[in-house]
Amino acid sequence: MEQTPKHNTESMKRANEISIYKLMTLGVLVSVLGVFLRFAGDNTTLSIVSWAILFIGAFIACKGVFKILAA
């Protein structure tokens, strides 16, 4: 007996929301900006700001992942 996959469950609908993927894309782009700034110059202030931007981007991307997992 073959089981048919259930693609219309509530968790699948939530995982396929476009807004979640936009949030994760925004997080990745902000993280890429932070990495670029990290290697752009050799200034202490720029280094600290770039690390902060990198962690903010990673936090945004993780927030999108946890929304998919409904945690």
DAMOGI-V561978 format. One record per residue. PHI is phi in whole degrees, 0 to 359 (999 if undefined). PSI is psi in whole degrees, -180 to 180 (* if undefined). OMEGA is omega in whole degrees, -180 to 180 (* if undefined). Layout:
phi: [PHI;PHI]
psi: [PSI;PSI]
omega: [OMEGA;OMEGA]
This chain:
phi: [999;266;268;270;291;262;265;253;286;298;292;290;295;293;290;262;291;293;297;293;288;294;296;293;295;300;298;293;295;295;295;297;299;297;294;299;294;298;256;284;211;244;236;296;295;297;295;295;296;293;297;296;296;299;290;296;298;295;296;296;295;294;298;296;296;290;293;296;283;59;269]
psi: [124;132;136;137;145;100;-5;25;164;-39;-35;-38;-42;-38;-22;11;135;-34;-32;-42;-30;-41;-43;-38;-42;-43;-41;-42;-41;-39;-40;-40;-43;-40;-42;-46;-29;-37;4;-35;173;63;137;-43;-45;-37;-45;-43;-41;-38;-40;-44;-41;-46;-35;-44;-42;-38;-43;-44;-42;-34;-41;-41;-43;-25;-38;-41;-9;41;*]
omega: [-177;179;177;180;179;-176;-177;178;-179;-180;178;178;180;-179;-178;178;-178;-177;179;-179;173;179;179;177;176;179;179;180;177;178;178;176;178;178;179;180;180;-178;-177;-177;-179;-179;-177;-180;178;179;180;179;-179;176;179;179;179;-179;176;177;178;178;179;180;178;177;177;179;-180;174;177;-180;-179;178;*]
